[in-house]
Amino acid sequence: MERFENSAEYSWHVCMSALMLKDYANEAINIDRVIKMLLIHDIGEIDAGDTIIYSSETAELKSAEAAGVARLFAMLPEGMSAEFLALWNEFEAGETPDARYAKAIDCVPPLLHNLHGNGHSWRAHDISQEKILGLNARIGLGSTELWHVIRKQLEEAFEQGILNKAL
Amino acid sequence: MERFENSAEYSWHVCMSALMLKDYANEAINIDRVIKMLLIHDIGEIDAGDTIIYSSETAELKSAEAAGVARLFAMLPEGMSAEFLALWNEFEAGETPDARYAKAIDCVPPLLHNLHGNGHSWRAHDISQEKILGLNARIGLGSTELWHVIRKQLEEAFEQGILNKAL
């Protein structure tokens, strides 16, 4: 099918990845909280739209997502709304073991899509090797082991010209 | 977008539904197990294909799904593979509180799609009112309260001819 993965498909994909890779987390994590965090982490995109990660972390887009999250969670019973909002903020801040691992895994599926798809979205959006390595280094904050393997694959792909060196 | 929801989108959708409706479960449930169960419950469709529930519960299709599940889970580390397979079988059997609730919620999103979409897939597949009420009665096994509300909506829709009475 010639289209990009949407946020719902992606959310399932990233939850499955987190579940399968949980033993590689750097710190002790609560995988159930991580899954819940990842189920809801992109819900702001219903209102704000979906952008690739390299251009999504602007103040403007983050505030549109936060407004979307607030609008949607306000429809839920109060306790649930507060719980989900706290989880969403915890993910965004990325300062707890669960959030560090969740944010690490959030980088993995799009990176693998690109690695095995000749860097298609990196090319389309003109993302430099430096940016690719820079942003994805956050994988190491959640899982040193995973980042070690992926970094090596990335460098080999750059070396072999599988990804355009001039990117 | 003029297409049906696929299994990945649906799996996210049903996990979110389970999370939001958890307080309506008949029995004490472990929502984290339910979410895990629902994340993986349709994975057999990668090999077996996706069919509407009214025609999916045949011995042939179930065995194709079971074969797909066995093939995919065999790629995982042993402990994880055994855990996921046990969860998948528990869901299929539907005999524990977690599985009863999960199977109940598994009926809800497609039913709401049909209720709010003039019964499109029920019409397309020629599903009778009797079959609709019969299959979805399993919602009551997981949540009497939810089935009470949904059954009423279904009967009103049949009454008002929103769904074709002659279905």
Interface residues (C-beta under 8 A of the other chain):
Chain A: N6 A8 E9 S11 W12 H13 C15 M16 L19 M20 D23 D32 I35 K36 L39 I40 L76 P77 M80
Chain B: N6 A8 E9 S11 W12 H13 C15 M16 L19 M20 D23 D32 I35 K36 L39 I40 L76 P77 M80
